Amino acid sequence: MGLNRVSMGLQTTSDRGLKALGRIHIYADFETSLDLLGRAGFENISADLMFGLPGQTLEDVRQDIDRLTALASIKHISCYSLKIEEGTAFDTLYRQGKLLLPDEALERRMQHVIIDGLAENGFEQYEISNFARKGWESRHNSLYWVMKPYVGFGLGAASYYKEERRTNVMDMEDYCALVTQGKAPVLETHILDAQEKKGDFMFLGLRRMCGVDDADYRELFGSSFFEDFEEIENLVKAGLLTREDQVIRLTPKGQDLANQVFVVFV
């Protein structure tokens, strides 16, 4: 078993932003790691970016895009908005009114700056959160969106195999103890029923810019998604989905309001 792709959790090129996130690295550390990976022979390198960070501005986002796209060794970029998880330090600060976050309108503008900026620099958006130089799309990630099996190793890693979703334990000591005992280091499992599989096929597939094809759905499930999900017609009328023959995909408005679309299928 070998490795040919590395994904780096940069999050932002701003040292101020990294400090606000509580990260222990600075941008110079990322550059050093990138150099080491290049010397080790890695060509397929991806970087993770976050937006909607505390105190972040549009200019900060533009700086992130300019810096990353100028690095020839970066072939792929994944972009995600900051999500406040319940029970975290950020959650506490947010509830206390001590966390200054961009409002919804500004966060949406940040997302558009990212999409436009990456496109202008040769990164094609092939999924809501993923962008790649031509030919460098993530083959591993692409399995998620078409309901193909994949296996995750390590803390908190997720797997999907034989219609069962698994999530590994989060604690290193627990993980090592279970592996030492010859047991799978799994925290929880869930076997998808027929309706869940149909819903997952739809909302995961709609994350892709190419959308979902009813022919693929019929091959898997023996029915049409236009029949199984009558709400599709309303989503098209609302301008959230566009239909071309048997293929539906998110519109730009639908990308902005993607969760309103996905909730129909789950």
Stockholm file with secondary structure:
# STOCKHOLM 1.0

chainA/1-266         MGLNRVSMGLQTTSDRGLKALGRIHIYADFETSLDLLGRAGFENISADLMFGLPGQTLEDVRQDIDRLTALASIKHISCYSLKIEEGTAFDTLYRQGKLLLPDEALERRMQHVIIDGLAENGFEQYEISNFARKGWESRHNSLYWVMKPYVGFGLGAASYYKEERRTNVMDMEDYCALVTQGKAPVLETHILDAQEKKGDFMFLGLRRMCGVDDADYRELFGSSFFEDFEEIENLVKAGLLTREDQVIRLTPKGQDLANQVFVVFV
#=GR chainA/1-266 SS CCCCEEEEEEECSCHHHHHHHTCSCCHHHHHHHHHHHHHTTCCEEEEEEEESCTTCCHHHHHHHHHHHHTCTTEEEEEEEECCCCTTSHHHHHHHTTCCCCCCHHHHHHHHHHHHHHHHHTTCEEEETTEEESTTCCCHHHHHHHTTCCBCCCSTTCEEEETTEEEEECSCHHHHHHHHHTTCCCEEEEEECCHHHHHHHHHHHHTTBTTCEEHHHHHHHHSSCHHHHCTHHHHHHHTTSEEEETTEEEECHHHHHTHHHHHGGGC
#=GC SS_cons         CCCCEEEEEEECSCHHHHHHHTCSCCHHHHHHHHHHHHHTTCCEEEEEEEESCTTCCHHHHHHHHHHHHTCTTEEEEEEEECCCCTTSHHHHHHHTTCCCCCCHHHHHHHHHHHHHHHHHTTCEEEETTEEESTTCCCHHHHHHHTTCCBCCCSTTCEEEETTEEEEECSCHHHHHHHHHTTCCCEEEEEECCHHHHHHHHHHHHTTBTTCEEHHHHHHHHSSCHHHHCTHHHHHHHTTSEEEETTEEEECHHHHHTHHHHHGGGC
//
